[in-house]
Amino acid sequence: MTTQQILAFLVIAAMMGAFIWDRFRYDVVACCSLVAAVLLGVVPAHDAFAGFSDDIVIIVGSALVVSAGVARSGVVEMAIKKFFPNLTSVRAQIALLMIVVALLSAFIKNIGALAIMIPVAFQFSRRAGVSPSRYLMPMAFSALLGGLMTQIGTSPNIVVSRLRGEMTGAPFTMFDFTPVGGLLALVGVTFLLFFYWLVPERTKQTASIEDAVEISNYASEAVVTEQSTVLGKPLGDLLKLGDNEVVAIAVLRGAARMSPLPDLILRENDSVLLEGRSSALERATSSARLKLSGKVLRESGQPLQDLVSIECVISRQSALAGVSAANLALSYTRGVNLLAVSRRGERLRERLRDLVLREGDVIVLQGGRKTLPTVLQDLSLLPLAQQEIMLGTQRRALIPIAILAVAMITTALGYAPVAVAFFAAALGMAVFRAVPLTDLYKSVDGPILVMLGALIPVSDSLRTSGGSELIAHWLGTAAHSLPPWGALTLILVTAMAVTPFLNNAATVLVMGPIAVSFATTLNFRPEAFLMAVAIGAGSDFLTPVGHQCNTLVMGPGGYRFSDYPRLGLPLSLLIVLVSVPALMWVWPVT
C-alpha cells in the first residue's frame, strides 16, 4: 500500500467519523475534509473545486427548484385530496407515497419521481402534525428500490446492461431486472412501512427566519361565487380543504350574520370569515375557488397579471393605524388589496372592511410586484422577513407539471442528460414564474450543495490514488476460496460499500469487470454477478451522499449523517439476504 493510498483511506475514515460524531454541520465537515485532502496531497490543488461543477450538484439543486414549483402548483395535493380524501393515518400516508414513488421510479428518473411527491409529503406532515422526516427518507429509499425494477430505472442497470453486451454479446433487456428487482422493491417497501420509525423525528437544520415568524391566526374574508366548488355544499367541506387548519368565524348572508355550523349550506354571495395560517387559507380558498376581499387590480385598463402577496407590520408612523379598511379604500387609492389581518392574542370577528387597524397588526397586502415596494414605503409598513406568500396569488397549476414532464421524457428517451434536462426545467420554473425569482434561491439548499461539491474530489481520491484497484485485488484473493453464494454476496456487499465514494455508475464500471472475472475464473455464468453489482450500486441506503435522492431529502428532512444507517443498515442487510438466493434462482450460476 502506497503513502497516497494510506492518506486517502485516513482522510475518508476521519471524514466518516466526523459525520457520525455529528458535532459540526455536514457542510463544514465536508469542507474541512477537502482542505485536509489538498494539504496532504491526496487531492491536487487544481482539482479541489472540480466537485462544484459535477452533474450531481446541478441535478440536486435543479430538482429542489423543480420540486418547489410543483409544490406551488398544488396539482398533486388536489389529486391526493380527490382520490384519497380521508387518508389520515401516518402509516397509510407513507405507504401511498412509497408505492407511488417506487412505481414511478421504475420508468422515470428516480430523482424526478421523488421531486414530484416531496410536496405531498409536506402536505401530509402538516395534516398529521408530524415532522416531514417521517416521510422523506422512506420515500428516498423507495425511489432507489423502484429503480431496480427496470433497465431504465437507474444508471447502474443501464451501465451493467451495456457491460454484459460488451462481454457476452447480449445486453440485458428492459425487464430482465424485474423478477429480482420487483421482489426487492416489494420486500424493501414492506420493511420501510413497518420500520420507518427507526429514524427519529427531525426538524430542518437550516430553518429560516421566515419559519420562525409564521403567523397562525390570520383573519380573512372570502366570497362564494357561482364558480366555487363548495356552492350548495356544507361549510364543513370548505374547512376540510384547509386540512382542518382553518376555522370559520362567521358566515355573512346579506345583512344576516350566521353561526358557522359545519352543516350550514353555502350559497352564492355568502361571505365567509376565516381564520388560520396563510398557507392553509390559501389552500382552502384556491381549492374552493372563492373570491378574496378586494377589487380586480388593473394597469392601463387591463387586469394586473404580475400579482404578489406579502406580509407586513403596521408601524407607529403608518397612515393605516387607527383607520378602517373601508375608509382607506386601498384598492382605489394605492392599487393594493387587503387580504388578511392578524392581531396578537385576539380573534378578529369583524369584516375586513369594518376593522380598525392598529399599530403592530400584521396584514397581507396584494399588489403588483413592481409597485408594492413603493406602497409599503409610503405607508410606513415593515415587510415581515421579506416573505412573499401564496395567499391571493394565482397558482400556475399546469405549467410546473408540464415542465417536469418534458424534462423526464427527454431524459427517458435519451435526448438530453439528466443534469441538462433538470437545469432547463429549473430555468423554466423561473421563466414562467412557477417559482418567483424572490423564492428561487431560497429553494436551493446551499449547505447540501456545498457538501456535495466538497465531497466529490475527496471521494474520488480513492480511485485516483489506486485505492479502488487495491480493494479489487483483495476481493479477488478472497473470492477464490468462497462457494458461489459467498462470492456473489461478497460482490454485492462490496458494491454497496464503495458506492458512497464512487458514484453508482462508476461503481458498476469498477466492479463489473471484477465480477465477470470472478465468474470466469470459477467457471460460473456472469449474469448473476453482474446483477449483484447493479443491485449493490443502486442500493445505497447508508449515507446521504451515495445517491442524489438521499441528498435531496437531507436538508428538507433535517436529517443527520448518522440517521441514514439507522434505517438503511437493516434495509441493506435485508436486501443482501433476499438478493443472493433470488439471483441464484433467476440467474443460475451453473
C-alpha positions as CSV (number, residue, x, y, z in Angstrom):
1,M,0.0,0.0,0.0
2,T,1.4,3.4,-1.1
3,T,1.6,6.5,1.1
4,Q,-1.1,8.2,-1.1
5,Q,-3.4,5.2,-0.6
6,I,-2.9,5.3,3.1
7,L,-3.6,9.0,3.3
8,A,-6.7,8.7,1.1
9,F,-8.1,6.0,3.4
10,L,-7.3,8.0,6.5
11,V,-8.9,11.2,5.2
12,I,-12.1,9.3,4.2
13,A,-12.2,7.4,7.6
14,A,-11.8,10.6,9.6
15,M,-14.5,12.3,7.5
16,M,-16.9,9.5,8.1
17,G,-16.1,9.6,11.8
18,A,-16.8,13.3,11.9
19,F,-20.1,12.8,10.1
20,I,-21.2,10.1,12.6
21,W,-20.0,12.2,15.6
22,D,-22.3,14.9,14.3
23,R,-20.7,17.7,16.3
24,F,-20.4,20.0,13.3
25,R,-22.7,20.6,10.4
26,Y,-22.3,18.4,7.4
27,D,-21.1,21.1,5.0
28,V,-18.4,22.2,7.5
29,V,-17.2,18.7,7.8
30,A,-17.1,18.2,4.1
31,C,-15.1,21.5,3.5
32,C,-12.6,20.6,6.3
33,S,-12.1,17.2,4.7
34,L,-11.5,18.8,1.3
35,V,-8.9,21.2,2.8
36,A,-7.1,18.4,4.6
37,A,-7.1,16.3,1.4
38,V,-5.5,19.1,-0.5
39,L,-2.9,19.9,2.2
40,L,-1.9,16.2,2.3
41,G,-1.6,16.0,-1.4
42,V,-4.4,13.4,-1.8
43,V,-6.4,15.8,-3.9
44,P,-4.4,18.0,-6.4
45,A,-5.0,21.7,-5.8
46,H,-6.2,22.3,-9.3
47,D,-8.9,19.7,-8.8
48,A,-10.0,21.0,-5.3
49,F,-13.2,22.6,-6.6
50,A,-13.9,20.3,-9.5
51,G,-16.8,18.8,-7.5
52,F,-18.8,22.0,-7.7
53,S,-19.1,21.6,-11.5
54,D,-20.2,17.9,-11.1
55,D,-23.5,16.9,-12.6
56,I,-24.8,15.7,-9.2
57,V,-24.6,19.2,-7.8
58,I,-26.6,20.6,-10.7
59,I,-29.1,17.7,-10.6
60,V,-29.8,18.2,-6.8
61,G,-30.0,22.0,-6.9
62,S,-32.3,21.9,-10.0
63,A,-34.5,19.2,-8.5
64,L,-35.1,21.3,-5.4
65,V,-36.2,24.2,-7.6
66,V,-38.5,21.9,-9.7
67,S,-39.9,20.5,-6.5
68,A,-40.7,24.0,-5.2
69,G,-42.5,24.7,-8.5
70,V,-44.6,21.6,-8.2
71,A,-45.4,22.4,-4.6
72,R,-46.6,25.9,-5.5
73,S,-48.8,24.5,-8.3
74,G,-50.9,22.5,-5.8
75,V,-51.8,19.9,-8.6
76,V,-50.5,16.9,-6.7
77,E,-52.2,17.9,-3.4
78,M,-55.5,18.3,-5.3
79,A,-55.2,14.9,-6.8
80,I,-54.5,13.3,-3.4
81,K,-57.5,15.1,-1.9
82,K,-59.7,13.9,-4.7
83,F,-58.7,10.3,-4.7
84,F,-57.7,9.9,-1.0
85,P,-59.7,12.5,0.9
86,N,-59.8,10.6,4.2
87,L,-56.2,9.4,4.3
88,T,-55.2,10.5,7.8
89,S,-53.1,7.6,9.2
90,V,-49.4,8.3,9.0
91,R,-48.6,4.7,8.0
92,A,-51.2,4.8,5.3
93,Q,-49.8,8.1,4.0
94,I,-46.3,6.7,4.0
95,A,-47.5,3.6,2.2
96,L,-49.1,5.7,-0.5
97,L,-46.1,7.9,-1.0
98,M,-43.6,5.0,-1.1
99,I,-45.7,2.9,-3.6
100,V,-46.2,5.9,-6.0
101,V,-42.5,6.8,-5.8
102,A,-41.4,3.2,-6.4
103,L,-43.7,2.7,-9.4
104,L,-42.7,6.0,-11.0
105,S,-39.0,5.3,-10.4
106,A,-39.2,2.1,-12.5
107,F,-40.0,4.2,-15.6
108,I,-38.7,7.7,-15.0
109,K,-35.6,9.1,-13.3
110,N,-35.9,8.3,-9.6
111,I,-35.0,11.8,-8.5
112,G,-37.8,13.2,-10.7
113,A,-40.3,10.8,-9.1
114,L,-39.1,11.9,-5.7
115,A,-39.3,15.6,-6.6
116,I,-43.0,15.1,-7.7
117,M,-44.0,13.6,-4.3
118,I,-42.0,15.7,-1.8
119,P,-44.6,18.5,-1.8
120,V,-47.3,15.9,-1.0
121,A,-45.2,14.6,1.9
122,F,-45.1,18.1,3.4
123,Q,-48.8,18.3,2.9
124,F,-49.3,15.0,4.7
125,S,-47.0,16.0,7.5
126,R,-48.9,19.2,8.2
127,R,-52.2,17.3,8.1
128,A,-50.9,14.6,10.5
129,G,-49.0,17.0,12.8
130,V,-45.7,15.1,12.5
131,S,-42.3,16.0,11.1
132,P,-41.6,15.6,7.4
133,S,-38.6,13.5,8.4
134,R,-41.0,10.6,9.0
135,Y,-41.9,10.6,5.3
136,L,-38.9,11.8,3.3
137,M,-36.2,9.1,4.0
138,P,-38.6,6.2,3.3
139,M,-39.6,7.9,0.1
140,A,-35.9,8.3,-1.0
141,F,-35.2,4.7,-0.2
142,S,-38.4,3.7,-2.1
143,A,-37.1,5.7,-5.1
144,L,-33.9,3.6,-5.1
145,L,-35.8,0.4,-4.7
146,G,-38.2,1.2,-7.6
147,G,-35.2,2.0,-9.8
148,L,-34.0,-1.6,-9.5
149,M,-37.1,-3.0,-11.4
150,T,-36.3,-2.0,-15.0
151,Q,-33.3,-1.3,-17.2
152,I,-34.0,2.4,-17.4
153,G,-34.9,2.7,-13.7
154,T,-31.4,3.6,-12.5
155,S,-28.0,4.3,-14.0
156,P,-26.3,1.1,-12.7
157,N,-28.8,-1.0,-14.6
158,I,-28.1,0.8,-17.8
159,V,-24.3,0.5,-17.4
160,V,-24.4,-3.2,-16.4
161,S,-26.6,-4.0,-19.4
162,R,-24.0,-2.4,-21.6
163,L,-21.2,-4.3,-19.9
164,R,-22.9,-7.6,-20.5
165,G,-23.4,-6.7,-24.1
166,E,-19.7,-5.9,-24.5
167,M,-18.6,-9.1,-22.6
168,T,-21.1,-11.7,-23.8
169,G,-22.6,-10.1,-26.9
170,A,-26.1,-9.9,-25.4
171,P,-27.1,-7.0,-23.2
172,F,-29.8,-7.2,-20.6
173,T,-33.3,-6.3,-21.8
174,M,-35.8,-3.8,-20.3
175,F,-37.5,-6.3,-18.0
176,D,-34.6,-8.7,-17.2
177,F,-34.2,-6.8,-14.0
178,T,-37.9,-7.1,-13.0
179,P,-38.1,-10.5,-11.3
180,V,-35.4,-9.8,-8.7
181,G,-35.8,-6.0,-8.7
182,G,-39.6,-6.3,-8.2
183,L,-39.1,-8.7,-5.3
184,L,-36.6,-6.4,-3.7
185,A,-38.9,-3.4,-4.1
186,L,-41.8,-5.3,-2.6
187,V,-39.7,-6.6,0.4
188,G,-38.0,-3.2,0.9
189,V,-41.2,-1.1,0.8
190,T,-42.8,-3.5,3.2
191,F,-39.9,-3.2,5.6
192,L,-39.9,0.6,5.4
193,L,-43.7,0.6,6.1
194,F,-43.2,-1.2,9.4
195,F,-39.9,0.2,10.5
196,Y,-39.9,3.9,9.3
197,W,-39.9,4.9,13.0
198,L,-36.2,3.8,13.3
199,V,-35.4,7.4,12.1
200,P,-36.0,9.9,14.9
201,E,-38.2,12.9,14.1
202,R,-36.1,15.7,13.0
203,T,-36.6,19.4,12.2
204,K,-34.9,21.2,9.3
205,Q,-31.4,22.1,10.4
206,T,-31.2,25.3,8.3
207,A,-34.5,26.8,9.4
208,S,-35.1,30.2,8.0
209,I,-36.3,33.4,9.8
210,E,-39.5,33.0,7.8
211,D,-40.2,29.7,9.6
212,A,-39.7,31.4,12.9
213,V,-42.2,34.3,12.3
214,E,-45.0,32.3,10.6
215,I,-48.4,33.8,11.7
216,S,-51.0,31.3,12.8
217,N,-54.1,33.4,13.3
218,Y,-54.8,35.4,10.1
219,A,-58.4,36.6,9.7
220,S,-59.6,36.8,6.1
221,E,-62.8,37.1,4.1
222,A,-63.8,35.2,1.1
223,V,-67.0,35.2,-1.1
224,V,-68.8,32.2,-2.6
225,T,-69.3,32.7,-6.3
226,E,-71.1,30.7,-9.0
227,Q,-67.7,29.1,-9.9
228,S,-67.0,28.0,-6.4
229,T,-66.7,24.3,-5.9
230,V,-68.4,24.5,-2.5
231,L,-71.5,26.2,-3.8
232,G,-74.5,24.3,-2.4
233,K,-72.3,22.3,-0.1
234,P,-71.8,22.3,3.7
235,L,-69.4,24.7,5.3
236,G,-67.5,21.7,6.7
237,D,-66.5,20.8,3.1
238,L,-64.7,24.1,2.8
239,L,-62.9,23.7,6.1
240,K,-61.7,20.2,5.1
241,L,-59.9,21.8,2.1
242,G,-57.7,23.7,4.6
243,D,-56.8,20.3,6.2
244,N,-58.6,21.4,9.4
245,E,-56.1,24.3,9.9
246,V,-58.8,26.8,9.0
247,V,-61.6,28.0,11.3
248,A,-64.8,29.7,10.2
249,I,-65.7,32.7,12.4
250,A,-69.0,33.6,10.8
251,V,-70.9,33.4,7.5
252,L,-72.5,36.7,6.3
253,R,-75.6,36.3,4.1
254,G,-76.8,39.8,3.2
255,A,-77.4,41.6,6.4
256,A,-77.6,38.4,8.5
257,R,-74.7,37.0,10.4
258,M,-75.0,33.3,10.7
259,S,-73.3,30.9,13.1
260,P,-70.5,28.8,11.3
261,L,-72.1,25.4,11.8
262,P,-70.4,22.6,9.8
263,D,-73.7,21.6,8.1
264,L,-74.6,25.2,7.0
265,I,-75.2,25.0,3.2
266,L,-73.2,27.7,1.4
267,R,-75.0,29.9,-1.1
268,E,-73.8,32.3,-3.8
269,N,-72.6,35.7,-2.5
270,D,-72.1,34.3,1.0
271,S,-69.1,35.9,2.7
272,V,-67.2,33.6,5.0
273,L,-64.9,35.0,7.7
274,L,-62.0,32.6,8.1
275,E,-59.0,32.3,10.4
276,G,-55.8,30.2,10.1
277,R,-52.3,30.2,8.7
278,S,-51.8,32.0,5.4
279,S,-50.8,28.7,3.7
280,A,-53.9,26.9,5.0
281,L,-56.2,29.9,4.0
282,E,-54.6,29.8,0.5
283,R,-55.2,26.1,0.1
284,A,-58.9,26.4,1.2
285,T,-59.8,29.4,-0.8
286,S,-58.0,28.4,-4.0
287,S,-59.3,24.8,-3.9
288,A,-62.8,26.1,-3.3
289,R,-62.4,28.8,-5.9
290,L,-63.5,31.5,-3.5
291,K,-63.1,35.2,-4.2
292,L,-61.0,37.0,-1.6
293,S,-61.9,40.5,-0.5
294,G,-60.7,43.4,-2.7
295,K,-61.1,44.6,-6.3
296,V,-59.6,43.4,-9.5
297,L,-56.4,45.4,-9.8
298,R,-55.7,47.0,-13.1
299,E,-52.9,48.6,-15.0
300,S,-53.5,50.6,-18.2
301,G,-57.1,49.3,-18.1
302,Q,-56.0,45.7,-18.2
303,P,-56.1,43.3,-15.2
304,L,-52.7,43.2,-13.5
305,Q,-51.0,39.9,-14.1
306,D,-47.8,40.0,-12.0
307,L,-49.6,40.0,-8.6
308,V,-47.8,39.1,-5.3
309,S,-48.9,39.0,-1.7
310,I,-46.7,40.0,1.2
311,E,-46.9,40.1,4.9
312,C,-46.1,43.4,6.6
313,V,-46.4,45.0,10.0
314,I,-48.2,48.3,10.7
315,S,-45.6,50.7,12.3
316,R,-46.3,53.5,14.7
317,Q,-45.8,56.0,11.9
318,S,-48.1,54.2,9.4
319,A,-51.1,56.0,8.0
320,L,-53.1,52.8,8.4
321,A,-53.0,52.9,12.2
322,G,-56.4,53.9,13.7
323,V,-58.3,53.8,10.3
324,S,-60.6,51.2,8.9
325,A,-60.0,49.4,5.6
326,A,-63.3,50.9,4.2
327,N,-62.1,54.4,4.9
328,L,-58.7,53.7,3.4
329,A,-60.0,52.4,0.1
330,L,-56.6,50.9,-0.6
331,S,-57.8,49.3,-3.9
332,Y,-58.6,52.7,-5.4
333,T,-56.0,55.0,-3.7
334,R,-53.0,52.7,-3.7
335,G,-53.8,49.9,-6.1
336,V,-53.4,47.2,-3.5
337,N,-55.9,44.8,-1.7
338,L,-56.1,44.0,2.0
339,L,-56.4,40.2,2.1
340,A,-55.9,39.3,5.8
341,V,-55.1,40.7,9.2
342,S,-53.5,39.2,12.3
343,R,-53.7,40.7,15.8
344,R,-51.7,39.1,18.5
345,G,-53.7,37.5,21.2
346,E,-57.1,38.4,19.7
347,R,-59.6,36.7,17.5
348,L,-60.9,39.2,14.9
349,R,-64.7,38.9,14.2
350,E,-65.3,42.0,12.1
351,R,-65.4,42.1,8.3
352,L,-62.1,43.3,6.9
353,R,-63.6,46.5,5.6
354,D,-65.0,47.4,9.0
355,L,-61.9,46.5,11.0
356,V,-60.0,49.5,12.5
357,L,-56.3,48.7,12.1
358,R,-53.8,49.1,14.9
359,E,-50.1,49.6,15.3
360,G,-48.5,46.1,15.4
361,D,-51.1,44.4,13.3
362,V,-49.7,42.0,10.7
363,I,-51.5,42.4,7.4
364,V,-51.4,40.7,4.0
365,L,-51.4,43.1,1.0
366,Q,-51.8,42.1,-2.6
367,G,-50.4,44.2,-5.4
368,G,-48.2,44.4,-8.4
369,R,-44.6,43.1,-8.0
370,K,-43.1,46.4,-9.2
371,T,-45.4,48.8,-7.3
372,L,-45.9,47.0,-4.0
373,P,-42.5,48.0,-2.5
374,T,-43.3,51.7,-3.1
375,V,-46.7,51.3,-1.4
376,L,-45.0,49.7,1.6
377,Q,-42.6,52.6,1.9
378,D,-45.2,55.3,1.5
379,L,-47.5,53.7,4.2
380,S,-44.6,53.0,6.6
381,L,-45.2,49.3,6.5
382,L,-42.5,46.8,7.5
383,P,-42.2,43.6,5.4
384,L,-42.2,40.6,7.6
385,A,-38.9,38.9,6.9
386,Q,-39.3,40.0,3.3
387,Q,-41.5,37.0,2.9
388,E,-43.8,36.5,-0.1
389,I,-46.7,34.2,0.5
390,M,-49.2,32.4,-1.7
391,L,-52.5,33.8,-0.4
392,G,-54.1,35.8,-3.1
393,T,-51.6,34.9,-5.8
394,Q,-52.5,32.9,-8.9
395,R,-51.4,29.3,-9.0
396,R,-49.9,28.3,-12.3
397,A,-51.2,24.7,-11.9
398,L,-50.3,23.1,-15.2
399,I,-47.0,24.8,-16.1
400,P,-44.8,23.2,-13.5
401,I,-46.2,19.7,-14.2
402,A,-45.7,20.3,-18.0
403,I,-42.1,21.4,-17.4
404,L,-41.3,18.4,-15.2
405,A,-42.9,16.0,-17.7
406,V,-40.9,17.4,-20.6
407,A,-37.7,17.1,-18.5
408,M,-38.4,13.4,-17.6
409,I,-39.4,12.5,-21.2
410,T,-36.3,14.0,-22.7
411,T,-34.1,12.0,-20.2
412,A,-36.1,8.8,-20.7
413,L,-35.7,9.0,-24.5
414,G,-32.0,9.9,-24.3
415,Y,-32.4,13.4,-25.9
416,A,-30.6,15.2,-23.0
417,P,-28.5,14.2,-20.0
418,V,-30.3,14.4,-16.6
419,A,-28.3,17.4,-15.5
420,V,-29.1,19.4,-18.6
421,A,-32.8,18.4,-18.6
422,F,-33.3,19.3,-14.9
423,F,-31.3,22.5,-15.1
424,A,-33.5,23.5,-18.1
425,A,-36.6,22.6,-16.0
426,A,-35.4,24.7,-13.1
427,L,-34.8,27.6,-15.5
428,G,-38.3,27.1,-17.0
429,M,-39.8,27.4,-13.5
430,A,-38.2,30.8,-13.2
431,V,-39.0,32.0,-16.8
432,F,-42.7,31.0,-16.5
433,R,-42.8,32.3,-12.9
434,A,-43.9,29.0,-11.4
435,V,-41.3,29.9,-8.8
436,P,-40.9,33.7,-8.2
437,L,-37.4,35.0,-8.6
438,T,-37.5,36.1,-5.0
439,D,-38.0,32.5,-3.9
440,L,-35.8,30.8,-6.5
441,Y,-32.6,30.8,-4.4
442,K,-34.5,30.0,-1.2
443,S,-35.5,26.8,-2.9
444,V,-31.9,25.7,-3.3
445,D,-30.4,24.2,-0.1
446,G,-27.0,25.8,0.0
447,P,-25.4,23.6,2.7
448,I,-26.3,20.5,0.8
449,L,-24.8,21.7,-2.5
450,V,-21.6,22.8,-0.7
451,M,-21.3,19.4,1.0
452,L,-21.7,17.7,-2.4
453,G,-19.2,19.9,-4.1
454,A,-16.6,19.4,-1.4
455,L,-17.1,15.7,-1.0
456,I,-16.8,14.7,-4.7
457,P,-13.0,15.2,-5.0
458,V,-12.4,13.7,-1.6
459,S,-14.3,10.6,-2.5
460,D,-12.7,10.4,-5.9
461,S,-9.3,10.2,-4.2
462,L,-10.0,6.5,-3.6
463,R,-9.9,6.0,-7.3
464,T,-7.1,8.4,-8.3
465,S,-4.7,7.0,-5.6
466,G,-5.3,3.4,-6.7
467,G,-7.2,2.5,-3.6
468,S,-10.1,1.0,-5.6
469,E,-7.7,-1.3,-7.5
470,L,-6.2,-2.4,-4.2
471,I,-9.7,-3.2,-3.0
472,A,-10.3,-5.2,-6.2
473,H,-7.1,-7.2,-5.6
474,W,-8.2,-8.1,-2.1
475,L,-11.6,-9.2,-3.4
476,G,-10.0,-11.4,-6.0
477,T,-7.9,-13.1,-3.4
478,A,-10.8,-13.7,-1.1
479,A,-13.4,-14.8,-3.7
480,H,-11.4,-17.8,-4.9
481,S,-11.9,-19.7,-1.7
482,L,-15.6,-19.0,-1.4
483,P,-18.7,-21.0,-2.6
484,P,-20.9,-19.5,-5.3
485,W,-23.3,-17.8,-2.9
486,G,-20.4,-16.5,-0.9
487,A,-18.7,-14.9,-3.9
488,L,-22.0,-13.4,-5.0
489,T,-22.6,-12.0,-1.5
490,L,-19.0,-10.5,-1.5
491,I,-19.6,-8.8,-4.8
492,L,-22.9,-7.4,-3.7
493,V,-21.7,-6.1,-0.3
494,T,-18.6,-4.6,-1.8
495,A,-20.6,-2.7,-4.4
496,M,-22.9,-1.4,-1.6
497,A,-19.8,-0.3,0.4
498,V,-18.0,1.6,-2.3
499,T,-21.0,3.3,-3.9
500,P,-20.8,6.3,-1.4
501,F,-17.3,7.0,-2.5
502,L,-17.8,6.4,-6.3
503,N,-21.0,7.4,-7.9
504,N,-23.2,4.5,-8.7
505,A,-22.4,4.3,-12.4
506,A,-18.7,4.4,-11.6
507,T,-19.2,1.6,-9.1
508,V,-20.5,-0.6,-11.9
509,L,-17.6,0.3,-14.2
510,V,-15.1,-0.6,-11.5
511,M,-16.9,-3.7,-10.1
512,G,-18.4,-5.1,-13.3
513,P,-15.2,-6.4,-14.8
514,I,-14.2,-7.8,-11.4
515,A,-17.5,-9.6,-11.2
516,V,-17.1,-11.1,-14.7
517,S,-13.5,-12.1,-13.9
518,F,-14.7,-13.9,-10.8
519,A,-17.3,-15.8,-12.7
520,T,-14.9,-16.8,-15.5
521,T,-12.2,-17.9,-13.1
522,L,-14.7,-20.0,-11.0
523,N,-16.4,-21.4,-14.2
524,F,-19.7,-19.7,-13.4
525,R,-22.1,-17.8,-15.7
526,P,-21.6,-14.0,-15.2
527,E,-25.2,-12.8,-15.2
528,A,-25.9,-13.2,-11.5
529,F,-22.6,-11.5,-10.6
530,L,-23.4,-8.5,-12.9
531,M,-26.9,-8.2,-11.5
532,A,-25.4,-8.3,-8.0
533,V,-23.1,-5.3,-9.0
534,A,-26.1,-3.4,-10.3
535,I,-28.2,-4.1,-7.1
536,G,-25.3,-3.1,-4.8
537,A,-24.6,0.1,-6.8
538,G,-28.3,1.0,-6.8
539,S,-28.9,0.3,-3.1
540,D,-27.0,3.0,-1.2
541,F,-29.1,3.3,2.0
542,L,-26.2,4.1,4.4
543,T,-25.2,7.7,3.5
544,P,-26.7,10.9,2.2
545,V,-24.0,11.3,-0.4
546,G,-24.1,8.0,-2.4
547,H,-27.2,8.9,-4.4
548,Q,-28.8,12.2,-5.2
549,C,-32.2,11.0,-3.9
550,N,-30.7,10.6,-0.4
551,T,-29.1,14.0,-0.7
552,L,-32.3,15.7,-1.9
553,V,-34.2,14.9,1.3
554,M,-31.4,15.6,3.8
555,G,-32.0,19.3,4.1
556,P,-35.8,19.3,4.0
557,G,-35.9,16.4,6.4
558,G,-33.4,17.9,8.8
559,Y,-31.5,14.6,8.8
560,R,-28.1,14.0,10.3
561,F,-25.5,11.8,8.6
562,S,-26.0,9.2,11.3
563,D,-29.7,8.9,10.6
564,Y,-29.2,7.1,7.3
565,P,-27.7,3.9,8.7
566,R,-30.4,3.7,11.4
567,L,-32.9,2.8,8.8
568,G,-30.5,2.0,5.9
569,L,-28.4,-0.7,7.6
570,P,-31.1,-3.2,8.4
571,L,-32.6,-2.5,5.0
572,S,-29.3,-3.2,3.3
573,L,-28.9,-6.5,5.2
574,L,-32.4,-7.4,4.1
575,I,-31.6,-6.6,0.5
576,V,-28.5,-8.8,0.7
577,L,-30.4,-11.7,2.3
578,V,-33.1,-11.6,-0.3
579,S,-31.0,-10.8,-3.3
580,V,-28.5,-13.7,-3.2
581,P,-30.9,-16.6,-3.3
582,A,-33.2,-14.7,-5.7
583,L,-30.3,-14.1,-8.1
584,M,-29.1,-17.7,-8.0
585,W,-32.7,-18.9,-8.7
586,V,-33.5,-16.4,-11.5
587,W,-29.9,-16.4,-13.0
588,P,-28.3,-19.8,-12.2
589,V,-24.5,-19.6,-12.0
590,T,-24.0,-23.1,-13.5
